[in-house]
Amino acid sequence: MKILIKNCNLISMEEKRKKLEENIDILIEDKKIVKIQKNIQENVDRIIDATGKIIMPGLINTHSHISMSIFRETVDGYKTQDWLKEKIWPMEDKLQEEDIYWATLLSCIEMIKTGTTTVNDMYFMTDEIIKAALESGIRLQTTRTLMGYEEKDEQRIKELDDLIKKYKQDTISFNVGIHGLYTSNEHYVKKCIKFAEEKDLPIHMHFCENEQERQDIKREYNVKTPLEVINRDFAKTHNILAHSVKINEEDIKELKKTNSYISHCPVSNLKLGCGVAKVKEMLENDICVSLGTDGQGSGSNLDMFETMKFIALLQKGINEEPEIIPAYEVLKMATINGAKTLRLDNEIGSIEVGKKADIIMINLNDILTQPINNIFAEIIYNVKGTNVEMTMINGKIIMENKKIKGINKENIIKECNEIIKKISK
């Protein structure tokens, strides 16, 4: 199928193009972008009039737990470990496969409606997560969460291997999801690393989210700093480190020596009282920083526009430097940096000939976004997920005029409400 987007204001995120181009056409054939220029004349199946609208790459959420939609607003008043142990883990023990499917589908709708086209997820009952992703059309990088202390726990690595062999769809990719250094012993973690090296997969892991975790790692691995473990054991792998709040400037210099990418989750870290990651110092050390929402249990929602605003404001405020991290750099974190983090930047993250057509259209004809003096600042500080009018993933229009076809939103919400009632007892 050929789709032609006409007369858009293009923010491509491609380094070789201007940051903003007006009156541009984009030709999409099947799943890929095949032409970007003014006034394309071609016989097509569908024309989308984008006059006055912004076309940009779909947003990329590099750390989440999308089946946790049902745990929205359960964390208030808890520390991270207390929230998990006292509230979440007991309810998760009661979840059935069908529950995971419905909870994931709710999150897929939320992402599509707010402009996220790709998500990096870490949870369990992964078959049901993939089922919901395929049904909704969202691009998913996923795993079978790996954690353990005993030999029997190594079965989880086998389960991940089975998933990789089972799913070959081009919207599904995998990484090795080690829950964290503090929830597995050194022997188990090294088994996971070996598997990642053998399969040439990224490693996705919670890392130094809070001070207790930092101390637990130091004690469990007998090191002075958790970065010793990364430098020693993760030297050969592509590492996606979620959070990384409790790492200092010396740690960051050491991190620079490794192939590590940060998934910064500002909203979740604030809500859990973890603190604020040293993003300024990470960027100064040429570390690639992307953005994540975490699960809705701690991050409240999956609206990446909100996440972009938080990171921009926080870094300016805590550093008392209003000029740092310009809006366009924040936009990179949510697009091309996210693609680099997931090792998918040859396919997505920018609107570029040859790449997959993961594209969103936003409408700035809104009382909150007019008049426009700086388009990039407008997107970071004033645009919300509700400004997204069209979401295209893999060349397929998933949402148009803010409506998703073929999904019964009311039924999904009903099912999710029933689930939380059941497991809360």
KADA-V133608 format. One record per residue. SS is DSSP state (A for helix, B for strand, O for the rest). PSI is psi in whole degrees, -180 to 180 (999 if undefined). Layout:
SS_PSI, SS_PSI
//
This chain:
O_137, B_129, B_134, B_118, B_122, B_139, B_38, B_163, B_111, B_126, B_97, O_-25, O_14, O_129, O_-33, O_-9, O_164, O_152, O_-36, O_128, B_135, B_151, B_52, B_145, B_149, B_124, B_127, B_128, B_120, O_-111, O_-10, B_158, B_125, B_-17, B_139, B_111, B_177, O_143, O_57, O_129, O_110, O_145, O_122, O_166, O_-26, B_135, B_132, B_119, B_112, O_25, O_126, O_-2, O_160, B_129, B_130, B_167, B_149, O_148, B_152, B_116, B_109, B_3, B_117, B_171, O_84, A_-14, A_-5, A_17, A_-34, A_-13, A_17, O_130, O_47, O_-5, O_-15, O_122, O_3, O_147, O_161, A_-58, A_-36, A_-41, A_-44, A_-51, A_-41, A_-27, A_-54, A_-53, A_-40, A_-36, A_-38, A_-33, O_-22, O_-5, O_138, O_167, A_-43, A_-33, A_-43, A_-40, A_-51, A_-42, A_-38, A_-42, A_-38, A_-43, A_-38, A_-43, A_-44, A_-43, A_-47, A_-42, A_-23, O_14, O_7, B_127, B_-18, B_139, B_142, B_112, B_149, O_113, O_-157, O_177, O_52, A_-29, A_-41, A_-33, A_-45, A_-40, A_-47, A_-38, A_-44, A_-39, A_-38, A_-28, O_-3, O_145, B_128, B_128, B_131, B_-176, O_177, O_114, O_130, B_124, O_144, O_166, O_-16, O_165, A_-35, A_-25, A_-16, A_-13, A_-29, A_-33, A_-41, A_-39, A_-39, A_-43, A_-41, A_-39, A_-43, A_-40, A_-28, A_-39, O_120, O_9, O_146, O_-4, O_2, B_125, B_170, B_155, O_174, B_104, B_86, B_121, B_-47, B_159, A_-25, A_-7, A_12, O_152, O_172, A_-39, A_-46, A_-44, A_-41, A_-33, A_-41, A_-42, A_-44, A_-42, A_-43, A_-41, A_-42, A_-38, A_-3, O_54, O_148, O_157, B_132, B_125, B_139, B_139, B_120, O_51, O_-35, O_172, A_-37, A_-43, A_-43, A_-45, A_-37, A_-41, A_-44, A_-40, A_-45, A_-37, A_0, O_53, O_161, O_-28, O_145, A_-24, A_-22, A_-38, A_-43, A_-48, A_-36, A_-47, A_-23, O_25, O_-27, O_1, O_157, O_114, B_126, B_106, B_110, B_136, B_-81, O_43, O_-44, O_57, O_137, O_-176, A_-35, A_-39, A_-43, A_-39, A_-37, A_-38, A_-33, O_-26, O_-11, O_169, O_65, B_141, B_139, B_131, B_104, B_127, O_75, A_-39, A_-48, A_-44, A_-37, A_-46, A_-34, O_2, O_28, O_-30, O_-163, O_127, O_151, O_68, A_-39, A_-48, A_-35, A_-46, A_-38, A_-24, O_18, O_33, O_132, O_120, B_127, B_-177, B_144, O_159, O_-17, O_-175, O_163, A_-18, A_-40, A_-24, A_-4, O_-50, O_177, O_21, O_104, A_-20, A_-39, A_-42, A_-42, A_-42, A_-42, A_-47, A_-39, A_-48, A_-43, A_-48, A_-37, A_-40, A_-50, A_-26, A_-8, O_42, O_91, O_-15, O_-10, O_157, O_75, O_160, A_-40, A_-35, A_-35, A_-41, A_-36, A_-40, A_-35, A_-3, O_-91, A_-36, A_-36, A_-41, A_-41, A_-41, A_-42, O_2, O_40, O_16, O_-10, O_-8, O_-38, O_-180, O_-19, O_158, O_104, O_139, O_129, O_-18, O_163, B_146, O_80, O_101, B_142, B_153, B_128, B_148, O_119, O_10, O_73, O_149, O_-27, O_-12, O_16, O_144, O_162, O_116, O_-32, O_106, A_-38, A_-41, A_-37, A_-45, A_-42, A_-42, A_-23, O_-25, O_142, O_168, A_-27, A_-11, A_-10, B_125, B_-33, B_137, B_124, B_132, B_126, O_34, O_3, B_131, B_112, B_-40, B_136, B_135, O_37, O_14, B_131, B_123, O_147, O_8, O_128, O_92, A_-42, A_-40, A_-39, A_-44, A_-43, A_-47, A_-42, A_-36, A_-37, A_-38, A_-49, A_-31, A_-43, A_-47, A_-10, O_-12, O_999
//
